[in-house]
């Protein structure tokens, strides 16, 4: 498993390390959605240490479908940390495809930026 989820009251910070695939990301998303937080307030998905990063557009679509299915969880804020341009582009694709879901989402380059954005969301 190339990811570790750190659950706290109200949310999760999931860190990806080493070789990361679309299947890893989907497993982490499913873990977050099934964890039993009730109505979580936030999630951080941090890809800073994920290398190599092997996620393609088809896998992004699978993640989007999973997220849309879970859209009954409302008012959650999700921050994706992606320090490189290629990963940033994939994360932005995910964000744009989720615009119809009642979630707030951002894509940032660093973990401190993610935390700051989440604080601003309340």
MMTF fields as JSON, N, C-alpha, C and O atoms, coordinates in Angstrom:
{
  "mmtfVersion": "1.0.0",
  "mmtfProducer": "UNKNOWN",
  "numBonds": 487,
  "numAtoms": 488,
  "numGroups": 122,
  "numChains": 1,
  "numModels": 1,
  "chainsPerModel": [1],
  "groupsPerChain": [122],
  "chainIdList": ["A"],
  "bondAtomList": [4, 2, 8, 6, 12, 10, 16, 14, 20, 18, 24, 22, 28, 26, 32, 30, 36, 34, 40, 38, 44, 42, 48, 46, 52, 50, 56, 54, 60, 58, 64, 62, 68, 66, 72, 70, 76, 74, 80, 78, 84, 82, 88, 86, 92, 90, 96, 94, 100, 98, 104, 102, 108, 106, 112, 110, 116, 114, 120, 118, 124, 122, 128, 126, 132, 130, 136, 134, 140, 138, 144, 142, 148, 146, 152, 150, 156, 154, 160, 158, 164, 162, 168, 166, 172, 170, 176, 174, 180, 178, 184, 182, 188, 186, 192, 190, 196, 194, 200, 198, 204, 202, 208, 206, 212, 210, 216, 214, 220, 218, 224, 222, 228, 226, 232, 230, 236, 234, 240, 238, 244, 242, 248, 246, 252, 250, 256, 254, 260, 258, 264, 262, 268, 266, 272, 270, 276, 274, 280, 278, 284, 282, 288, 286, 292, 290, 296, 294, 300, 298, 304, 302, 308, 306, 312, 310, 316, 314, 320, 318, 324, 322, 328, 326, 332, 330, 336, 334, 340, 338, 344, 342, 348, 346, 352, 350, 356, 354, 360, 358, 364, 362, 368, 366, 372, 370, 376, 374, 380, 378, 384, 382, 388, 386, 392, 390, 396, 394, 400, 398, 404, 402, 408, 406, 412, 410, 416, 414, 420, 418, 424, 422, 428, 426, 432, 430, 436, 434, 440, 438, 444, 442, 448, 446, 452, 450, 456, 454, 460, 458, 464, 462, 468, 466, 472, 470, 476, 474, 480, 478, 484, 482],
  "bondOrderList": [1, 1, 1, 1, 1, 1, 1, 1, 1, 1, 1, 1, 1, 1, 1, 1, 1, 1, 1, 1, 1, 1, 1, 1, 1, 1, 1, 1, 1, 1, 1, 1, 1, 1, 1, 1, 1, 1, 1, 1, 1, 1, 1, 1, 1, 1, 1, 1, 1, 1, 1, 1, 1, 1, 1, 1, 1, 1, 1, 1, 1, 1, 1, 1, 1, 1, 1, 1, 1, 1, 1, 1, 1, 1, 1, 1, 1, 1, 1, 1, 1, 1, 1, 1, 1, 1, 1, 1, 1, 1, 1, 1, 1, 1, 1, 1, 1, 1, 1, 1, 1, 1, 1, 1, 1, 1, 1, 1, 1, 1, 1, 1, 1, 1, 1, 1, 1, 1, 1, 1, 1],
  "groupList": [{"groupName": "UNK", "atomNameList": ["N", "CA", "C", "O"], "elementList": ["N", "C", "C", "O"], "formalChargeList": [0, 0, 0, 0], "bondAtomList": [1, 0, 2, 1, 3, 2], "bondOrderList": [1, 1, 2], "singleLetterCode": "X", "chemCompType": "L-PEPTIDE LINKING"}],
  "groupTypeList": [0, 0, 0, 0, 0, 0, 0, 0, 0, 0, 0, 0, 0, 0, 0, 0, 0, 0, 0, 0, 0, 0, 0, 0, 0, 0, 0, 0, 0, 0, 0, 0, 0, 0, 0, 0, 0, 0, 0, 0, 0, 0, 0, 0, 0, 0, 0, 0, 0, 0, 0, 0, 0, 0, 0, 0, 0, 0, 0, 0, 0, 0, 0, 0, 0, 0, 0, 0, 0, 0, 0, 0, 0, 0, 0, 0, 0, 0, 0, 0, 0, 0, 0, 0, 0, 0, 0, 0, 0, 0, 0, 0, 0, 0, 0, 0, 0, 0, 0, 0, 0, 0, 0, 0, 0, 0, 0, 0, 0, 0, 0, 0, 0, 0, 0, 0, 0, 0, 0, 0, 0, 0],
  "groupIdList": [1, 2, 3, 4, 5, 6, 7, 8, 9, 10, 11, 12, 13, 14, 15, 16, 17, 18, 19, 20, 21, 22, 23, 24, 25, 26, 27, 28, 29, 30, 31, 32, 33, 34, 35, 36, 37, 38, 39, 40, 41, 42, 43, 44, 45, 46, 47, 48, 49, 50, 51, 52, 53, 54, 55, 56, 57, 58, 59, 60, 61, 62, 63, 64, 65, 66, 67, 68, 69, 70, 71, 72, 73, 74, 75, 76, 77, 78, 79, 80, 81, 82, 83, 84, 85, 86, 87, 88, 89, 90, 91, 92, 93, 94, 95, 96, 97, 98, 99, 100, 101, 102, 103, 104, 105, 106, 107, 108, 109, 110, 111, 112, 113, 114, 115, 116, 117, 118, 119, 120, 121, 122],
  "secStructList": [7, 7, 3, 3, 3, 3, 3, 3, 6, 6, 3, 3, 3, 3, 3, 3, 3, 3, 3, 3, 3, 2, 2, 2, 2, 2, 2, 2, 2, 2, 2, 2, 2, 2, 1, 7, 7, 1, 1, 7, 7, 3, 3, 3, 3, 3, 3, 3, 3, 3, 3, 3, 3, 3, 7, 7, 2, 2, 2, 2, 2, 2, 2, 2, 2, 2, 2, 2, 2, 6, 6, 6, 1, 7, 1, 7, 3, 3, 3, 3, 3, 7, 7, 1, 2, 2, 2, 2, 2, 2, 2, 2, 2, 2, 2, 2, 2, 6, 6, 6, 1, 1, 7, 3, 3, 3, 3, 3, 1, 1, 2, 2, 2, 2, 2, 2, 2, 2, 2, 2, 2, 7],
  "xCoordList": [0.864, 0.0, 0.903, 1.821, 0.647, 1.498, 0.903, 1.35, -0.088, -0.701, -1.008, -1.185, -1.06, -1.403, -2.425, -2.225, -3.516, -4.568, -4.456, -4.399, -4.427, -4.377, -5.724, -5.98, -6.581, -7.913, -7.891, -7.274, -8.567, -8.752, -10.22, -10.97, -10.629, -12.019, -12.372, -11.768, -13.326, -13.821, -13.19, -13.658, -12.126, -11.537, -10.325, -10.065, -9.587, -8.448, -7.369, -7.651, -6.127, -5.0, -4.398, -3.881, -4.463, -3.922, -2.646, -2.642, -1.555, -0.252, 0.128, 0.06, 0.524, 0.965, 2.488, 3.079, 3.126, 4.571, 4.98, 4.291, 6.108, 6.606, 5.725, 4.954, 5.857, 5.095, 3.594, 3.092, 2.898, 1.465, 0.738, 1.114, -0.309, -1.106, -2.526, -2.914, -3.277, -4.684, -5.458, -6.374, -5.1, -5.756, -5.489, -6.371, -4.284, -3.969, -4.83, -5.373, -4.943, -5.736, -7.194, -7.832, -7.722, -9.109, -9.331, -10.363, -8.381, -8.495, -8.515, -9.277, -7.683, -7.648, -8.949, -9.45, -9.497, -10.776, -11.876, -12.685, -11.909, -12.932, -12.787, -13.788, -11.555, -11.323, -11.885, -12.544, -11.621, -12.142, -13.665, -14.269, -14.286, -15.74, -16.406, -17.546, -15.717, -16.301, -15.856, -16.257, -15.051, -14.418, -15.378, -15.044, -16.532, -17.485, -17.348, -17.67, -16.873, -16.772, -18.124, -18.214, -19.168, -20.453, -20.406, -20.339, -20.441, -20.302, -18.988, -18.929, -17.937, -16.627, -16.615, -17.356, -15.773, -15.64, -14.526, -14.594, -13.48, -12.349, -11.587, -11.682, -10.827, -9.865, -8.701, -8.884, -7.513, -6.313, -5.744, -5.576, -5.452, -4.771, -3.433, -3.382, -2.363, -1.035, -0.173, 0.203, 0.133, 0.931, 2.382, 3.082, 2.842, 4.191, 5.261, 6.2, 5.135, 6.157, 5.801, 6.459, 4.79, 4.378, 5.245, 5.104, 6.144, 7.0, 7.469, 8.008, 7.294, 6.614, 5.105, 4.55, 4.476, 3.036, 2.432, 2.615, 1.708, 1.181, -0.343, -0.963, -0.931, -2.383, -2.727, -2.112, -3.719, -4.082, -5.501, -6.2, -5.912, -7.215, -8.373, -9.382, -8.25, -9.321, -9.487, -10.61, -8.387, -8.458, -9.007, -9.705, -8.696, -9.293, -10.809, -11.538, -11.287, -12.735, -13.346, -14.455, -12.649, -13.145, -13.247, -14.216, -12.261, -12.281, -13.428, -14.117, -13.64, -14.751, -16.084, -16.956, -16.256, -17.512, -17.738, -18.861, -16.688, -16.797, -17.198, -18.055, -16.582, -16.889, -18.319, -19.003, -18.769, -20.157, -21.137, -22.174, -20.813, -21.668, -21.793, -22.844, -20.73, -20.694, -21.127, -20.929, -21.704, -22.042, -23.083, -23.355, -23.668, -24.595, -23.86, -24.474, -22.545, -21.724, -21.534, -20.765, -22.235, -22.195, -21.306, -21.009, -20.9, -20.139, -18.765, -18.216, -18.219, -16.86, -15.892, -16.176, -14.759, -13.709, -12.547, -12.054, -12.118, -11.045, -9.896, -10.073, -8.718, -7.511, -6.583, -6.289, -6.135, -5.197, -3.853, -3.763, -2.807, -1.466, -0.67, -0.42, -0.281, 0.448, 1.545, 1.259, 2.795, 3.863, 4.416, 5.209, 4.008, 4.56, 3.477, 2.296, 3.888, 2.949, 2.073, 0.865, 2.659, 1.874, 0.79, -0.353, 1.136, 0.154, -0.877, -2.062, -0.403, -1.316, -2.385, -3.563, -1.969, -2.918, -3.958, -5.14, -3.538, -4.496, -5.457, -6.657, -4.923, -5.775, -6.778, -7.929, -6.351, -7.279, -8.366, -9.516, -8.016, -9.026, -10.071, -11.269, -9.631, -10.553, -11.44, -12.655, -10.837, -11.575, -12.64, -13.776, -12.293, -13.244, -14.396, -15.546, -14.107, -15.164, -16.094, -17.19, -15.677, -16.514, -17.316, -17.929, -17.328, -18.007, -19.482, -20.048, -20.125, -21.549, -21.785, -22.929, -20.731, -20.836, -20.758, -19.954, -21.578, -21.598, -20.41, -20.58, -19.221, -18.004, -17.188, -17.281, -16.384, -15.391, -14.072, -13.701, -13.375, -12.116, -11.087, -11.412, -9.831, -8.733, -7.56, -7.454, -6.687, -5.436, -4.319, -4.287, -3.404, -2.324, -0.987, -0.947, 0.1, 1.438, 2.062, 2.97, 1.587, 2.213, 1.162, 0.02, 1.575, 0.686, 0.278, -0.893, 1.2, 0.761, -0.313, -1.223, -0.211, -1.261, -2.6, -3.64, -2.579, -3.808, -4.441, -5.649, -3.61, -4.123, -4.701, -5.778, -3.994, -4.494, -5.838, -6.752, -5.96, -7.222, -8.343, -9.457, -8.056, -9.077, -9.519, -10.707, -8.596, -8.951, -9.9, -10.865, -9.638, -10.495, -11.898, -12.864, -12.011, -13.322, -14.185, -15.4, -13.56, -14.307, -14.306, -14.885],
  "yCoordList": [-1.176, 0.0, 1.229, 1.333, 2.131, 3.315, 4.543, 5.663, 4.348, 5.493, 5.151, 3.993, 6.217, 6.107, 7.177, 8.352, 6.77, 7.71, 8.006, 7.095, 9.293, 9.748, 10.403, 11.539, 9.672, 10.179, 10.982, 10.585, 12.104, 12.955, 13.35, 13.059, 14.0, 14.429, 15.306, 16.358, 14.879, 15.69, 15.428, 15.965, 14.607, 14.417, 13.512, 12.743, 13.634, 12.753, 13.479, 14.356, 13.089, 13.486, 12.193, 11.386, 11.995, 10.794, 11.161, 12.029, 10.486, 10.748, 9.566, 8.409, 9.872, 8.867, 8.908, 9.985, 7.731, 7.657, 6.56, 5.551, 6.777, 5.779, 5.63, 6.524, 4.478, 4.211, 4.276, 3.57, 5.114, 5.326, 5.164, 5.766, 4.344, 4.097, 4.628, 5.015, 4.636, 5.027, 4.117, 4.569, 2.838, 1.899, 2.272, 2.124, 2.753, 3.21, 4.408, 4.471, 5.354, 6.559, 6.173, 6.659, 5.307, 4.873, 4.146, 4.337, 3.323, 2.627, 3.616, 3.442, 4.65, 5.662, 6.457, 6.771, 6.783, 7.499, 6.635, 7.119, 5.372, 4.458, 4.309, 4.24, 4.258, 4.173, 5.405, 5.291, 6.569, 7.82, 7.805, 8.157, 7.399, 7.434, 6.39, 6.582, 5.292, 4.209, 4.207, 3.326, 5.157, 5.101, 5.264, 4.885, 5.804, 5.962, 7.267, 7.346, 8.294, 9.611, 10.307, 11.419, 9.672, 10.351, 11.348, 10.967, 12.603, 13.655, 14.385, 15.35, 13.919, 14.539, 15.986, 16.363, 16.786, 18.195, 18.412, 19.344, 17.557, 17.816, 16.547, 15.532, 16.643, 15.605, 16.273, 17.187, 15.803, 16.216, 14.958, 13.936, 15.034, 13.964, 14.541, 15.373, 14.089, 14.672, 13.736, 12.648, 14.174, 13.39, 13.863, 13.532, 14.627, 15.189, 14.108, 14.283, 13.008, 11.953, 10.784, 9.745, 10.93, 9.858, 9.899, 10.783, 8.924, 8.867, 7.429, 6.832, 6.861, 7.464, 7.541, 6.86, 8.368, 8.619, 8.158, 8.798, 7.04, 6.428, 6.416, 5.388, 7.558, 7.713, 8.323, 9.303, 7.735, 8.258, 8.817, 8.753, 9.36, 10.028, 9.065, 9.466, 7.819, 6.843, 6.602, 6.496, 6.517, 6.318, 7.557, 7.44, 8.741, 9.963, 9.895, 10.258, 9.434, 9.298, 8.308, 8.535, 7.216, 6.251, 6.899, 6.672, 7.696, 8.397, 9.393, 9.51, 10.113, 11.067, 10.345, 10.829, 9.193, 8.443, 8.017, 8.09, 7.576, 7.189, 8.402, 8.295, 9.535, 10.755, 11.215, 11.642, 11.134, 11.528, 10.626, 11.086, 9.34, 8.404, 8.806, 8.624, 9.346, 9.723, 11.163, 11.691, 11.797, 13.224, 13.521, 14.688, 12.499, 12.754, 13.321, 13.933, 13.117, 13.759, 15.199, 15.468, 16.104, 17.487, 18.332, 17.971, 19.453, 20.466, 19.989, 20.499, 19.021, 18.581, 19.399, 19.717, 19.728, 20.459, 19.505, 18.867, 19.418, 18.496, 19.27, 20.008, 19.083, 19.716, 18.63, 17.647, 18.826, 17.899, 18.614, 19.701, 17.99, 18.569, 17.869, 16.665, 18.641, 18.102, 19.087, 20.123, 18.779, 19.744, 19.829, 20.721, 18.916, 18.948, 19.265, 19.006, 19.823, 20.283, 19.155, 19.339, 17.993, 16.891, 16.425, 16.224, 16.252, 15.842, 16.933, 16.662, 18.173, 19.305, 19.299, 19.527, 19.039, 18.997, 17.905, 18.133, 16.716, 15.63, 15.984, 15.727, 16.567, 16.947, 18.026, 17.996, 18.964, 20.002, 19.378, 19.814, 18.364, 17.657, 17.057, 17.183, 16.403, 15.849, 16.948, 16.779, 18.065, 19.167, 19.705, 19.934, 19.907, 20.446, 19.474, 19.898, 18.189, 17.192, 17.049, 16.505, 17.525, 17.438, 18.706, 18.817, 19.647, 20.916, 20.758, 21.615, 19.678, 19.483, 18.857, 18.764, 18.433, 17.824, 18.934, 19.855, 18.857, 19.938, 19.906, 20.011, 19.762, 19.782, 20.994, 21.505, 21.45, 22.477, 21.751, 20.881, 22.113, 21.428, 22.426, 23.425, 22.127, 22.941, 22.039, 20.923, 22.539, 21.856, 22.851, 23.953, 22.447, 23.333, 22.598, 21.387, 23.347, 22.774, 22.279, 21.448, 22.779, 22.398, 22.083, 22.536, 21.299, 20.972, 22.212, 22.329, 23.149, 24.363, 25.141, 25.702, 25.178, 25.84, 25.124, 25.773, 23.795, 23.02, 23.314, 23.53, 23.322, 23.594, 25.01, 25.214, 25.973, 27.353, 27.453, 28.116, 26.803, 26.834, 26.197, 26.719, 25.063, 24.404, 25.278, 25.319, 25.973, 26.89, 27.968, 28.324, 28.479, 29.516, 28.981, 29.743, 27.667, 27.074, 26.936, 26.767, 27.008, 26.911, 25.541, 25.257],
  "zCoordList": [0.0, 0.0, 0.0, 0.814, -0.889, -1.019, -0.332, -0.577, 0.517, 1.18, 2.633, 3.011, 3.425, 4.837, 5.157, 4.85, 5.772, 6.157, 7.648, 8.473, 7.978, 9.364, 9.669, 9.267, 10.384, 10.698, 11.985, 12.973, 11.958, 13.127, 13.17, 12.238, 14.226, 14.324, 13.125, 12.917, 12.361, 11.249, 9.904, 8.901, 9.841, 8.525, 8.499, 9.424, 7.391, 7.161, 6.368, 5.552, 6.633, 5.793, 5.268, 6.041, 3.973, 3.345, 2.615, 1.742, 2.984, 2.381, 1.487, 1.904, 0.266, -0.691, -0.755, -0.841, -0.713, -0.786, -1.764, -1.913, -2.422, -3.35, -4.574, -4.923, -5.22, -6.441, -6.148, -5.273, -6.876, -6.659, -7.978, -8.984, -7.97, -9.165, -8.969, -7.867, -10.04, -9.955, -9.02, -8.333, -8.985, -8.071, -6.618, -5.772, -6.318, -4.968, -4.581, -3.479, -5.508, -5.232, -5.017, -4.083, -5.871, -5.736, -4.411, -3.768, -4.001, -2.71, -1.549, -0.598, -1.621, -0.561, -0.519, 0.561, -1.688, -1.755, -1.155, -0.362, -1.524, -0.984, 0.525, 1.238, 1.017, 2.455, 3.16, 4.193, 2.599, 3.167, 3.201, 4.214, 2.097, 2.003, 2.893, 3.314, 3.186, 3.968, 5.427, 6.188, 5.824, 7.141, 8.307, 9.429, 8.078, 9.164, 9.906, 11.092, 9.224, 9.849, 9.936, 10.457, 9.436, 9.358, 8.228, 7.059, 8.559, 7.551, 7.783, 8.546, 7.122, 7.339, 6.87, 5.963, 7.493, 7.121, 6.12, 5.318, 6.147, 5.259, 4.926, 5.615, 3.844, 3.471, 2.757, 1.953, 3.064, 2.338, 1.7, 2.366, 0.417, -0.294, -0.757, -1.662, -0.125, -0.336, -1.187, -0.748, -2.406, -3.346, -3.427, -4.384, -2.443, -2.465, -2.623, -3.399, -1.906, -1.91, -2.822, -2.768, -3.645, -4.562, -5.813, -6.659, -5.913, -7.092, -7.31, -6.377, -8.463, -9.602, -9.376, -8.513, -10.156, -10.064, -11.377, -12.413, -11.331, -12.546, -12.515, -12.242, -12.794, -12.829, -14.183, -14.604, -14.865, -16.178, -16.17, -15.159, -17.299, -17.416, -17.156, -16.576, -17.568, -17.331, -15.839, -15.346, -15.126, -13.676, -12.973, -11.965, -13.497, -12.944, -13.093, -12.17, -14.243, -14.456, -13.466, -12.982, -13.158, -12.166, -10.788, -10.064, -10.429, -9.14, -9.105, -8.092, -10.205, -10.287, -10.113, -9.39, -10.767, -10.634, -9.195, -8.696, -8.524, -7.111, -6.261, -5.384, -6.523, -5.772, -6.021, -5.091, -7.253, -7.551, -6.826, -6.347, -6.744, -6.036, -4.566, -3.952, -4.018, -2.605, -2.369, -1.275, -3.355, -3.243, -2.175, -1.893, -1.578, -0.474, 0.733, 1.607, 0.78, 1.809, 1.342, 0.42, 1.982, 1.521, 2.424, 3.563, 1.882, 2.613, 3.069, 4.046, 2.367, 2.679, 1.829, 0.674, 2.411, 1.695, 1.463, 2.393, 0.207, -0.15, -0.776, -1.745, -0.199, -0.729, -1.268, -0.588, -2.493, -3.125, -3.236, -3.807, -2.682, -2.714, -3.817, -3.752, -4.825, -5.967, -6.355, -6.955, -6.022, -6.227, -7.656, -7.956, -8.533, -9.89, -10.911, -10.681, -12.034, -13.059, -13.602, -13.757, -13.893, -14.439, -13.494, -13.904, -12.242, -11.235, -11.005, -10.811, -11.03, -10.842, -11.937, -11.662, -13.17, -14.285, -14.11, -14.367, -13.675, -13.438, -12.299, -12.386, -11.248, -10.123, -10.521, -10.087, -11.332, -11.819, -12.694, -12.65, -13.488, -14.283, -13.359, -13.614, -12.283, -11.291, -10.711, -10.607, -10.337, -9.72, -10.667, -10.252, -11.912, -12.891, -13.118, -13.23, -13.186, -13.423, -12.22, -12.351, -11.064, -9.863, -9.588, -8.526, -10.495, -10.228, -9.896, -9.217, -10.358, -10.065, -8.687, -8.241, -8.019, -6.695, -5.637, -5.776, -4.589, -3.587, -2.624, -1.409, -3.175, -2.381, -2.758, -3.874, -1.811, -2.123, -2.327, -1.539, -3.379, -3.674, -4.166, -4.807, -3.847, -4.342, -4.655, -4.145, -5.496, -5.826, -5.525, -6.073, -4.646, -4.214, -4.322, -4.539, -4.168, -4.331, -3.03, -3.063, -1.872, -0.605, 0.457, 0.381, 1.444, 2.551, 3.357, 3.717, 3.658, 4.365, 3.597, 4.206, 2.27, 1.479, 1.661, 1.768, 1.696, 1.877, 3.223, 3.32, 4.272, 5.619, 5.691, 6.251, 5.134, 5.133, 4.424, 4.915, 3.281, 2.534, 3.345, 3.378, 4.003, 4.812, 5.968, 6.287, 6.601, 7.687, 7.166, 7.843, 5.987, 5.384, 5.086, 5.08, 4.837, 4.534, 5.773, 5.675, 6.938, 8.194, 8.681, 9.729]
}
